[in-house]
Amino acid sequence: MEGDKINRIRFLLICIVVLTSITTPAIAELSEDQKIAIIYASDMPVIGLKKVGGYPELASALQTYRNQKNTSTFFLFGGNSLAPSPLSSLDRGTHIIDILNSLEPDAMSVTKREFSYFEDELSLRAYEAAFPIVTSNVYDKRSKANVDGLLSTVIVEQRGVKVGIISVLDESAISDYLLKQVVILDPQKAITTSAQALREQGADVLVLMYSFNFSFIDQLLTNQVVDLTMSTSPLFTSFLNEKMPKHPNAVVLNKLNYLAEIHLEFTGRPSTAPRVTWTSKELSSFPSDPIVAGQVKGYTSRLNRLLNQPIATVTKDFQTLRTSVRSEENAFANLVADTLRTFANADIALINGGIIRGNRSYAQGQRLTRRDIAEELPFRSKVAVLTITGQQLKQALENGISTIEQTRGRFPQVSGIQVTYDPSKVAGERITSLKINGKAINPTRAYKLATTDYLANGGDGYHVLDACPKIALGYMDPPMLVDVFIDSIRERDTLGPVLNARLVNVHESK
């Protein structure tokens, strides 16, 4: 009995020693010589591009950075990549997630492009991803929380360094992508609330990723709400009078197919923000990783069998440059609108310039393939036909011209319509003349309008179209515009679009 008692005492003493040796770890202060690197990339929806770097080169770059000694290296992907592309129109971005799984991001940000195929498809992509996908200001009305599968914030850790990730959207995602189930919460409030929570959870560094030019970025950094912000804003997408953040801790990539190499140094922690230095590097400057290159080749090979079919010969030079399709009459857009009107047997047709994405020039004699047209019209837009009054049509066109200074995608491209407008006038009052098939518009007359389901449902600010009666086409599932267009030009075997004064800027002609 005495021996048992002694053994029990010994056991209790051992337990006490073990338990007292287990303490809650304190948040470690980062030493001044702690090396932290962040690799940031974004806006990579198209794989297999020639002459520019892509995912294989990004994979090779990441391997190089991750092999650096005594450095905590994070890879943050800014999104903007699940669409648009010819392949994403088929698999809704699954291939991008598959390739990213090989690159192992620490986190991915959500932009409005990730909602190209709506909330439920994005939720599926999140469950396919082996990494966290973050959006901090999205509220799903069905679940009364974030979209299923997405995280509002996340802390990722490398070698004892904890980085808190915040990602926000602008409310324009709702109207631009016709989102029905989600609400975009106030971004600035979401950032502040998320930052406080992440600090309390022990984050050493707070990073904000975003894709809209918010005016408060410099203020957030100055007030040390976050330590670093990252965004991609290519020069060709910058709007007039747009003010980019000037704070040294604001990273903005202004070229596509580049990465940002960011280094953070801490002095005087925890009261001061890190010192940030960064540089952008062209992806094509890195070698191609053979494993990821094999993935890309597998996807592109299957796609090539479908898309490399020749369908027409160019008989007249034309271009689909972004600035053109979003600010003036464009010959290729004319042909797309004409094809849509003819197919629907409508009086008039209207598309938005932003539906055309090729941003290319074509020369006489060039042989076009399905790929060329799929890259020009990558969205799954379907044909829609409406009954619209003359007054409603004018209102719709005013909406399209209202943001011409910003080269936004809502700019109208038309068929059967002749518009003169003056962009120097106030938005909503810019149309100076409007004719339909050469005759002055009748405000009360009903016209048959061919358009896309996106615009018909009020996309890009065309809310007036959502109120117009829909006309059934007689299809169980209406055809996609890209398929209608390909079939049309394949029949002709030629493509030579022209300009014919459908959209006349009277301010420029003065």
URJOJO-V322514 format. One record per run of one state. SS is the DSSP state (a for helix, b for strand, c for the rest). FROM is the first residue (numbers start at 1). LEN is the number of residues. If there is no record, write none. Layout:
# URJOJO-V322514
SS_FROM_LEN + SS_FROM_LEN
This chain:
# URJOJO-V322514
c_1_1 + a_2_20 + c_22_13 + b_35_7 + c_42_13 + a_55_12 + c_67_4 + b_71_7 + c_78_10 + a_88_4 + c_92_2 + a_94_10 + c_104_3 + b_107_3 + c_110_2 + a_112_4 + c_116_2 + a_118_11 + c_129_3 + b_132_3 + c_135_3 + b_138_3 + c_141_4 + b_145_1 + c_146_5 + b_151_1 + c_152_2 + b_154_5 + c_159_2 + b_161_8 + c_169_3 + a_172_5 + c_177_5 + b_182_3 + c_185_2 + a_187_14 + c_201_4 + b_205_6 + c_211_6 + a_217_6 + c_223_5 + b_228_5 + c_233_2 + a_235_3 + c_238_12 + b_250_4 + c_254_4 + b_258_8 + c_266_9 + b_275_8 + a_283_3 + c_286_4 + a_290_18 + c_308_2 + b_310_5 + c_315_3 + b_318_2 + c_320_2 + a_322_4 + c_326_5 + a_331_14 + c_345_3 + b_348_5 + a_353_3 + c_356_5 + b_361_2 + c_363_4 + b_367_3 + a_370_7 + c_377_5 + b_382_8 + a_390_12 + c_402_2 + a_404_3 + c_407_5 + b_412_4 + c_416_1 + b_417_5 + c_422_9 + b_431_6 + c_437_2 + b_439_2 + c_441_5 + b_446_7 + a_453_4 + c_457_2 + a_459_3 + c_462_1 + a_463_4 + c_467_3 + b_470_2 + c_472_8 + b_480_1 + a_481_12 + c_493_1 + b_494_2 + c_496_7 + b_503_3 + a_506_4 + c_510_1
